[in-house]
């Protein structure tokens, strides 16, 4: 699992591209799905939990076809993977 955050210009625009061209590109790099959350404190911030491993994430972010998709989706910044701070059984 990968948790990533990014800022977007418009949530509806982001979700449209995220669920179409973005989804196809993520599948090519081994993603099995994603959950998208809107930050309750910042209207332009989204959090995404990907069913993905680190190798697939790195492959995706280094793919030269990804930046145009992110631009189309209205990303204000490049998605950043959150740093793992701990893992607990419950």
PyMOL commands that set and color helices and strands:
alter all, ss='L'
color gray80, all
select helices_A, chain A and resi 11-18+21-28+54-61+66-73
alter helices_A, ss='H'
color red, helices_A
select strands_A, chain A and resi 2-7+34-38+45-50+80-81
alter strands_A, ss='S'
color yellow, strands_A
deselect
rebuild
show_as cartoon
